[in-house]
Amino acid sequence: METAIPLNNNEVIRLENASVRYRVPNERVSTFKEYVIRLVQGKIKYNSFLALDNVSFNVNKGQVFGLIGPNGAGKSTLLKLIARVLRPTEGRVLVKGRVAPLLEFGAGFHPELTGRENVYLNGAMLGFTQEEMAAKFDDIVEFAELWDFIDAPLRTYSSGMWARLGFSVATDVDPEILIIDEVLSVGDEAFQRKSTERINQFRDRGATILLVSHNMAQIEEMCQHAAWLDQGKLEAIGETPVVIAAYRESQPY
Amino acid sequence: MDTTKNAPPIYDSAKKGNLALDELREVLNYRNLVLQLARRDILTRYKRSVLGIAWTLLNPLAMMLILTIVFSQVFKFGNIYGYPTYVLSGLLAWTFFAQTTTASMVNLVWGGGLLNRIYIPRTSFALAAIATGLVNIGLATIPLLLVMLITGVPITPAMLFLPVPILLLAAFSLGVGLFISTMAIYFPDVSEMYQIVLIGWMYLTPIIYPVEILPEGSAYWITHLNPMYYIVTLYRIPIYEGRLPTWEELLPTIVISTVSLVIGWVVFANKSDEFAYRT
């Protein structure tokens, strides 16, 4: 351990030379027998694939931070590091506070359970107790505008209702850090306005927000700072307009 | 997760303490998730059937009836004293083991998508499978008592000892479940192989036949090397024999279950970071 107090006062996220190396077997060896045979022959080979290559940066409290880059640039891998889903294979990641992942709304929902049961299940996945969820329950349903359907099984919901409930549960956690991955296009126009408003409230309360989007207008509107990732490498970081300009310049058209 | 309000917890990826203990600490914080997952499994399993959760009771009863009829007609050992109780108690313990170990593995492989999105202690799935099994074996006490009443096997206060063998059965199953889950991440075929292993293992355990009918040679191996023999017997004694087990019967089971749990937990916790790098 290098330092006793790992984060400065204002820092909430810091990456120190973080790399993530996925191991992709050369050929898919899926049976034990095959594995043993190849192991004996010394033929087990892995293509290691660097999804993130030596990335360092930090995010201060209250920042709305944008992440841009083409598909496969490592944006989602980076978010996974911060959400503690992945551990960096090299380097170090420090995160202060509760992280609310808004990766895909309603990812843990079960179609046979009612809306009510799913709210409690989803809350538990975010680490809340039964009592904490009971206290939040009314607000969650209120925000999703789903009182009429809350005791119906989720398989009867439209995809928009499904996403609304997911957004509502995930954002009712009052997180210190909010991760938003391409999801602001949830629900109809009115609900989109409502969710944007809620994210602004988080910002006003001093939460830190990480936003991934291919929509440059949205990034420009919401984020003061941005980072551009390409093939796992950090290409640029700084004020949003500057980073976006550099990114656009690199694109073929 | 730290619950103190004023000092938010700091996650440091470089802080790799004892992984097995860390996992234990985390899953204790997420105990509500374990209960919710178990609740989900119990509710959704029979959600679209008319009889619903009654199937948990009907399943072992039907199985016991079939076996009793078949074995009292075909083989002579079907006529031993209280055979329906004998076979039902064996089946309940075996079903617990077979179902919870399979479910730990299947839940983790299929629920893996969730693990790629948000942080969840990875033992939650196996623990939820155990919790589901505990509810099932607890509910099954009702048909068990019914069968004992009907067939005239005396119900004694020794039945109150049952939570102890059930707990040891749960510990053993959790250990095995976590161990094979780890294997299944590396080799998906393990889950298919395991189903075959289970069939063989069941016939090598005196579930539907009394241990006395075994030829002398194999009886020695089965009763000494098969851990499930010790556990099933311990569960059966208070029911079928209506007495408390002796220390000689209890101690090996405690040792087996503890060893299984510790090995399964440590192996799983140390390999669980691999889950995210694969798929």
Interface residues (C-beta under 8 A of the other chain):
Chain A: M1 P6 L7 A18 R21 Y22 R23 S30 T31 F32 Y35 K80 L81 A83 R84 V85 L86 R87 P88 T89 R92 V93 L94 V95 K96 G97 R98 V99 P101 L103 E104 A107 G108 H110 E112 L113 E117 Y120 L121 A124 M125 L126 G127 F128 T129 Q130 P153 E176
Chain B: M1 P8 P9 I10 Y11 D12 S13 A14 K15 N29 Y30 N32 L33 L35 Q36 L37 R39 R40 L43 T44 K47 R48 G113 L114 L115 N116 R117 I118 Y119 I120 Y186 F187 P188 D189 V190 M193 D273 A276 Y277 R278
